[in-house]
Amino acid sequence: MEQLTMFDESKSELRNFMESEKYRKGVFKTKDELIQELSAQGKKHIYRVLSFGGGTQSSHLLEQHFKGLIHYDYIIFSDTGAEPEFIHQQVEWWRQRQKEYGNTTPFITTHHKSMERGLEEMLMRYIYTDYQRFQLPIYCNEIDKDGNEVKGGLMPRQCTVDFKIIPVKQTARRLVMESKGLKSTQRMPKDTSFIIDIGFSYDEIKRINVCQSPQFKYMYLSYPLVEENLTTNDSIQFLRENNMPDKRSRCYLCPFNCDKQGISWDEIIEEESLSFIKACWIDEQLRKVQSTGTKMMKSIPYLHYKRIPLKEAYNEKYAKLYLKHQNELTEWIIEWEQRLAEKYGVEFEVETNEIA
């Protein structure tokens, strides 16, 4: 892979991904190492895919592709169903950027295979049906022996894998199978493999847990920004210096909106206040359904890191915004009621004023 030269090399010299425990133990490999190994195995066709999230790091990689520094056969954006509108706007900005470059790489939008409406659908299923999986890294409290609520842990971050990475893999597989005139039920040819670039940065090495895909053994993940020893802030700096969109990708209801490192509830409140009200409603409903005792997860969930109701964390702003968006919230709940009834056969009544 060609080396990027956008930054002062002295910054990169302070970091060396090869010294990380995960690289030394083989949890991940460089793209060049993967290509060499796959070629030695007789893989004549190695497809390169960018898992595009619409945020800072994958946008950095996409710009390198447009400039000819990184090759991709497919650019695939997986819509989680809960991105803020400003992320969708950034995705469209990059589509226009592609046209300006005259780049013709297929740029595809996909989604979760069975839950087309993504994380919102998962949460509504969890709240209103017997669906048990919870794929969000939510903050939890526990009840001690005296019946008091005490600080618990953090649920695993399964949403990125289930709603972003796996849909990208499935879509890449389908596209290649179709290009070869094969049906989805057939096997991938033995001489074919995939390398999917994930936009994790050097500061996110802890998030790297796999090199070979558990779902498709002929697919491998690589992390170009880690190889370049570039951090999230490096990518943000690059985008800002080149007057490109620089908002970080995440969902409007993400518990990590509390990280105070460029992702905040304040940004959601200021730019998408209706989404914030939806998040408050979901936050309240999750604790309500947990109180029924029908879920395998017995912890008390919160979207806010202080483990208090989200609406209480921003009480004054919430009160004003709830009055502003009450009717829109009601319409949104009714729409979901209809969708769940049609798709899952659920019959229920939604109380729309319980967090007023």
C-alpha positions as CSV (number, residue, x, y, z in Angstrom):
1,M,0.0,0.0,0.0
2,E,1.3,3.4,-0.9
3,Q,2.3,5.6,2.0
4,L,0.2,8.7,2.7
5,T,2.2,12.0,3.1
6,M,-0.5,14.4,4.4
7,F,1.0,14.8,7.8
8,D,4.3,15.6,9.6
9,E,6.2,12.4,9.7
10,S,7.4,13.1,13.2
11,K,3.9,12.6,14.4
12,S,3.7,9.1,12.9
13,E,7.2,8.2,14.3
14,L,5.7,8.5,17.8
15,R,3.4,5.6,17.0
16,N,4.1,2.2,15.6
17,F,1.2,-0.2,15.1
18,M,3.7,-3.1,14.8
19,E,4.5,-2.7,18.4
20,S,0.9,-3.2,19.4
21,E,0.0,-6.5,21.1
22,K,-2.8,-7.2,18.7
23,Y,-0.5,-7.0,15.7
24,R,2.3,-9.0,17.3
25,K,-0.2,-11.7,18.2
26,G,-1.6,-11.8,14.7
27,V,-5.1,-10.4,15.5
28,F,-4.7,-8.3,12.4
29,K,-2.3,-8.1,9.5
30,T,-1.3,-5.4,7.0
31,K,-3.0,-5.3,3.7
32,D,0.3,-6.2,1.9
33,E,0.7,-9.3,4.2
34,L,-2.9,-10.3,3.4
35,I,-2.4,-9.9,-0.4
36,Q,0.9,-12.0,-0.2
37,E,-0.8,-14.8,1.7
38,L,-3.9,-14.9,-0.5
39,S,-1.8,-14.9,-3.6
40,A,0.3,-17.8,-2.3
41,Q,-3.0,-19.6,-1.7
42,G,-3.9,-19.3,-5.3
43,K,-6.4,-16.4,-5.0
44,K,-6.3,-14.9,-8.5
45,H,-9.2,-12.5,-7.9
46,I,-8.9,-10.4,-4.7
47,Y,-11.6,-7.8,-4.5
48,R,-11.0,-4.6,-2.5
49,V,-13.9,-3.1,-0.6
50,L,-14.3,0.1,1.4
51,S,-16.7,-0.1,4.3
52,F,-17.8,3.5,4.2
53,G,-19.5,5.0,7.2
54,G,-20.0,8.5,6.1
55,G,-17.9,9.9,8.9
56,T,-14.3,11.0,9.3
57,Q,-12.0,8.0,9.0
58,S,-13.7,6.2,6.1
59,S,-14.0,9.6,4.3
60,H,-10.3,10.0,4.6
61,L,-9.8,6.6,3.0
62,L,-12.4,7.5,0.3
63,E,-10.5,10.6,-0.7
64,Q,-7.3,8.6,-1.0
65,H,-9.2,6.3,-3.4
66,F,-10.4,9.2,-5.5
67,K,-6.8,10.4,-5.7
68,G,-5.6,7.0,-6.8
69,L,-3.6,6.2,-3.6
70,I,-5.8,3.2,-2.6
71,H,-7.7,1.0,-5.0
72,Y,-11.3,-0.2,-4.3
73,D,-13.6,-2.3,-6.4
74,Y,-16.6,-1.3,-4.4
75,I,-17.6,1.4,-2.0
76,I,-20.4,0.2,0.3
77,F,-22.3,2.4,2.8
78,S,-24.4,0.4,5.3
79,D,-27.4,2.5,6.5
80,T,-27.9,1.6,10.2
81,G,-31.3,3.2,10.2
82,A,-30.4,5.6,12.9
83,E,-27.8,7.9,11.5
84,P,-28.4,11.7,12.0
85,E,-29.5,13.4,8.8
86,F,-26.1,15.2,8.7
87,I,-24.4,11.9,8.1
88,H,-26.7,11.1,5.2
89,Q,-25.9,14.6,3.9
90,Q,-22.2,13.8,4.1
91,V,-22.7,10.6,2.2
92,E,-24.3,12.6,-0.6
93,W,-21.5,15.1,-0.5
94,W,-19.0,12.3,-1.2
95,R,-21.2,10.9,-4.0
96,Q,-20.9,14.3,-5.6
97,R,-17.2,14.4,-4.9
98,Q,-16.9,11.1,-6.8
99,K,-18.6,12.6,-9.8
100,E,-16.2,15.6,-9.7
101,Y,-13.3,13.2,-9.9
102,G,-14.9,11.2,-12.7
103,N,-14.5,8.1,-10.5
104,T,-16.7,5.2,-11.5
105,T,-16.3,2.7,-8.6
106,P,-19.7,1.3,-7.7
107,F,-20.9,3.3,-4.6
108,I,-23.7,1.2,-3.0
109,T,-26.0,1.8,0.0
110,T,-27.1,-1.4,1.9
111,H,-28.7,-2.3,5.2
112,H,-29.3,-5.1,7.7
113,K,-30.5,-8.2,5.8
114,S,-33.6,-8.9,7.9
115,M,-34.2,-5.6,9.7
116,E,-34.1,-3.2,6.8
117,R,-34.8,-0.2,9.1
118,G,-31.8,-1.0,11.2
119,L,-31.2,-0.1,14.8
120,E,-34.6,1.7,15.2
121,E,-36.3,-1.6,14.1
122,M,-34.1,-3.6,16.5
123,L,-35.0,-1.4,19.4
124,M,-38.7,-1.3,18.6
125,R,-38.7,-5.1,18.3
126,Y,-36.9,-5.3,21.7
127,I,-39.4,-3.0,23.3
128,Y,-42.6,-4.4,21.8
129,T,-42.0,-8.0,21.0
130,D,-40.2,-11.1,22.6
131,Y,-37.0,-10.3,20.6
132,Q,-34.2,-10.8,23.1
133,R,-31.0,-9.7,21.4
134,F,-29.7,-6.2,22.4
135,Q,-27.2,-4.9,20.0
136,L,-26.3,-1.5,21.5
137,P,-23.4,-0.6,23.9
138,I,-25.8,0.7,26.6
139,Y,-24.8,1.8,30.1
140,C,-26.3,-0.5,32.8
141,N,-27.1,-0.4,36.5
142,E,-27.8,-3.4,38.7
143,I,-29.9,-4.0,41.8
144,D,-27.8,-4.9,44.9
145,K,-28.9,-7.3,47.7
146,D,-30.6,-4.4,49.5
147,G,-32.7,-3.5,46.5
148,N,-30.7,-0.4,45.6
149,E,-29.7,0.6,42.1
150,V,-25.9,0.5,41.7
151,K,-23.5,1.2,38.8
152,G,-23.1,-1.7,36.5
153,G,-21.2,-2.2,33.3
154,L,-21.5,-1.4,29.6
155,M,-23.1,-3.8,27.1
156,P,-20.9,-5.0,24.2
157,R,-20.7,-2.9,21.1
158,Q,-22.3,-5.4,18.7
159,C,-24.1,-2.8,16.6
160,T,-21.1,-1.9,14.4
161,V,-20.6,-5.5,13.4
162,D,-24.3,-6.4,12.9
163,F,-25.5,-3.2,11.2
164,K,-22.5,-2.0,9.4
165,I,-19.7,-4.5,8.8
166,I,-21.8,-7.7,8.1
167,P,-24.2,-5.9,5.7
168,V,-21.1,-4.7,3.8
169,K,-19.7,-8.2,3.6
170,Q,-23.1,-9.6,2.4
171,T,-23.5,-7.0,-0.2
172,A,-19.9,-7.4,-1.5
173,R,-20.5,-11.1,-1.8
174,R,-23.8,-10.6,-3.7
175,L,-22.2,-8.2,-6.1
176,V,-19.3,-10.4,-7.0
177,M,-21.5,-13.5,-7.3
178,E,-23.8,-11.6,-9.7
179,S,-20.8,-10.4,-11.7
180,K,-19.7,-14.0,-12.1
181,G,-23.2,-15.1,-13.1
182,L,-23.6,-17.2,-10.0
183,K,-26.6,-17.5,-7.6
184,S,-26.4,-16.5,-4.0
185,T,-26.9,-20.1,-3.0
186,Q,-23.8,-21.2,-4.8
187,R,-20.3,-21.3,-3.4
188,M,-17.8,-18.6,-4.0
189,P,-15.1,-19.8,-6.5
190,K,-12.0,-21.0,-4.7
191,D,-9.8,-18.5,-6.5
192,T,-11.7,-15.5,-5.2
193,S,-11.2,-13.6,-2.0
194,F,-12.0,-10.1,-0.5
195,I,-10.1,-7.5,1.5
196,I,-12.5,-5.1,3.2
197,D,-11.0,-1.9,4.6
198,I,-12.4,-0.7,7.9
199,G,-11.9,2.9,9.0
200,F,-10.5,2.2,12.5
201,S,-7.7,4.5,13.5
202,Y,-4.5,4.0,15.5
203,D,-6.3,5.2,18.6
204,E,-8.9,2.5,18.0
205,I,-6.7,-0.6,17.9
206,K,-8.6,-1.9,20.8
207,R,-11.6,-2.3,18.6
208,I,-9.8,-4.7,16.2
209,N,-10.8,-8.2,17.1
210,V,-10.5,-10.2,13.9
211,C,-8.7,-10.4,10.6
212,Q,-10.5,-13.2,8.9
213,S,-14.3,-12.9,8.7
214,P,-16.2,-15.3,10.9
215,Q,-19.1,-15.2,8.4
216,F,-17.2,-15.7,5.2
217,K,-13.8,-17.4,5.4
218,Y,-12.7,-15.9,2.1
219,M,-13.1,-12.4,3.4
220,Y,-10.5,-10.5,5.4
221,L,-10.5,-7.1,7.1
222,S,-7.7,-4.6,6.9
223,Y,-7.1,-1.3,8.7
224,P,-5.2,1.2,6.5
225,L,-5.3,4.1,8.9
226,V,-3.8,1.9,11.7
227,E,-1.1,0.9,9.2
228,E,-0.4,4.6,8.7
229,N,-0.3,5.2,12.5
230,L,-3.0,7.9,11.9
231,T,-5.5,8.8,14.7
232,T,-9.1,10.0,14.5
233,N,-7.9,13.5,15.0
234,D,-5.4,13.2,12.1
235,S,-8.3,12.3,9.8
236,I,-10.4,15.2,11.1
237,Q,-7.5,17.6,10.6
238,F,-7.0,16.4,7.1
239,L,-10.7,16.9,6.2
240,R,-10.9,20.3,7.8
241,E,-7.7,21.5,6.0
242,N,-9.3,20.4,2.7
243,N,-12.7,21.9,3.5
244,M,-14.4,18.6,3.6
245,P,-17.3,17.4,5.9
246,D,-15.9,16.4,9.2
247,K,-18.7,15.2,11.4
248,R,-18.1,11.9,13.0
249,S,-20.3,9.0,12.1
250,R,-22.6,7.5,14.7
251,C,-26.3,7.0,15.4
252,Y,-28.4,9.7,16.9
253,L,-29.2,7.5,19.9
254,C,-25.6,6.2,20.4
255,P,-24.6,6.0,24.1
256,F,-21.1,7.1,23.0
257,N,-22.6,10.5,22.3
258,C,-21.2,11.1,25.8
259,D,-17.6,10.7,25.0
260,K,-16.7,14.4,24.8
261,Q,-14.3,13.7,22.0
262,G,-16.1,15.2,19.1
263,I,-19.3,13.2,19.6
264,S,-21.9,14.7,21.9
265,W,-25.5,14.8,22.7
266,D,-25.3,18.6,22.4
267,E,-24.6,18.2,18.6
268,I,-27.7,16.0,18.3
269,I,-29.8,18.5,20.3
270,E,-28.7,21.5,18.3
271,E,-28.8,20.0,14.8
272,E,-31.5,17.3,15.1
273,S,-33.7,18.1,18.1
274,L,-36.5,15.7,17.0
275,S,-33.9,12.8,16.9
276,F,-33.0,13.8,20.5
277,I,-36.6,13.6,21.6
278,K,-36.8,10.1,19.9
279,A,-33.7,9.0,21.8
280,C,-35.3,10.2,25.1
281,W,-38.4,8.2,24.3
282,I,-36.4,5.1,23.5
283,D,-34.3,5.5,26.6
284,E,-37.5,5.6,28.8
285,Q,-39.1,2.7,27.0
286,L,-36.1,0.4,27.5
287,R,-36.3,0.7,31.3
288,K,-40.0,0.2,31.1
289,V,-39.7,-3.1,29.3
290,Q,-36.9,-4.2,31.6
291,S,-39.2,-3.7,34.5
292,T,-41.5,-6.4,33.1
293,G,-39.0,-9.1,33.7
294,T,-39.5,-10.6,30.3
295,K,-36.0,-9.9,29.0
296,M,-32.9,-12.0,29.4
297,M,-30.9,-8.9,30.1
298,K,-31.7,-8.0,33.7
299,S,-29.7,-4.8,34.0
300,I,-31.3,-1.4,34.1
301,P,-30.4,0.4,30.8
302,Y,-29.5,4.0,30.2
303,L,-28.4,5.9,27.1
304,H,-26.5,8.4,29.2
305,Y,-23.1,7.6,30.8
306,K,-24.2,9.1,34.1
307,R,-26.9,6.3,34.2
308,I,-29.7,8.8,34.6
309,P,-32.7,9.3,32.2
310,L,-31.5,11.1,29.1
311,K,-34.3,13.7,29.4
312,E,-33.1,14.5,33.0
313,A,-29.5,15.0,31.8
314,Y,-30.8,17.9,29.6
315,N,-33.9,18.7,31.5
316,E,-34.5,22.3,30.4
317,K,-33.7,21.7,26.7
318,Y,-35.8,18.5,26.8
319,A,-38.8,20.3,28.2
320,K,-38.8,22.9,25.4
321,L,-38.0,20.5,22.6
322,Y,-40.7,18.0,23.7
323,L,-43.3,20.7,23.4
324,K,-41.9,21.6,19.9
325,H,-41.8,18.0,18.6
326,Q,-44.6,16.3,20.5
327,N,-46.8,15.8,17.5
328,E,-43.9,14.6,15.3
329,L,-43.0,12.1,18.1
330,T,-46.5,10.8,18.2
331,E,-46.6,10.4,14.4
332,W,-43.3,8.5,14.5
333,I,-44.5,6.1,17.2
334,I,-47.7,5.5,15.2
335,E,-45.7,4.8,12.1
336,W,-43.7,2.2,14.0
337,E,-46.8,0.7,15.4
338,Q,-48.1,0.1,11.9
339,R,-44.8,-1.3,10.7
340,L,-44.5,-3.7,13.5
341,A,-48.1,-4.8,13.1
342,E,-47.5,-5.5,9.4
343,K,-44.1,-7.2,9.6
344,Y,-44.3,-9.0,13.0
345,G,-48.0,-9.3,13.6
346,V,-47.8,-7.3,16.8
347,E,-50.8,-5.8,18.4
348,F,-50.2,-3.1,21.0
349,E,-51.2,0.3,22.2
350,V,-48.5,3.0,22.4
351,E,-48.8,5.7,25.1
352,T,-47.3,8.8,23.6
353,N,-47.3,11.1,26.7
354,E,-45.5,9.0,29.2
355,I,-42.2,11.0,29.2
356,A,-43.8,14.4,28.9
